[in-house]
Amino acid sequence: PAWMADIDDVWVDQVARGFNACKVFFWLPLYWLAYNQMTDNLTSMSATMQLGGVPNDLINNSNPITLVIFIPIVDYFIYPALRKANIRFTPLKRITWGFFIASAAMISSTVMQYYIYKLSPCPGNHVAGDALCKAPINVWVQAVPYCLIAISEIFASITGLEYAFSKAPENMRGLVMGVNLLQTAFSAALGQALVPLSADPLLVWNYAIVAILAAAGGIGFWFTWRSLDAREDE
């Protein structure tokens, strides 16, 4: 029929590549679950530490500062050095490492929350909302998870956007980009399931479970899509 006149082998190949690019993002909600801890639970955690006059929502500025510093370093030094050493740090490998670094950020948060409960003068692991219950830990140690999340963004989030734009054919770039961004909505739904853990004395479990899920997402992502590197080269 006449409507099939423009459907040739190239068009079919473009559609296939577009859907392959979409499928790559289906593990990302587990990454965004770890990322979203930065905007809620970590901000609440800082209120239970020694602020020293620093507003408890100021520490999360270390995240964008880390991005501004490290994006040029990664783009102009680390990636070229890896290429020069004949190490193929492909987008799929970068995204995988983004999962693991996000998991490391949550592990550090788990350790900090454990010591907040342990060192707080208030018994029973109930430290929120009481100025007398603050643990004797300087709030700036929170820069560790914030900076790790920022580095994970460079590998997972930014590379995901790059992958959505560059790997998808021109006639499907909008769809692939939309599917990539849709994963944040799925992550928010998963986060609702963890709301009961977002309060004392269960916050250690909250961070630990998110760390495990992020690591599992990285493992699942790599073993699901590692064959795409060779296929894309072909």
Disulfide bonds with the S-S distance in Angstrom:
Cys122-Cys133 1.68
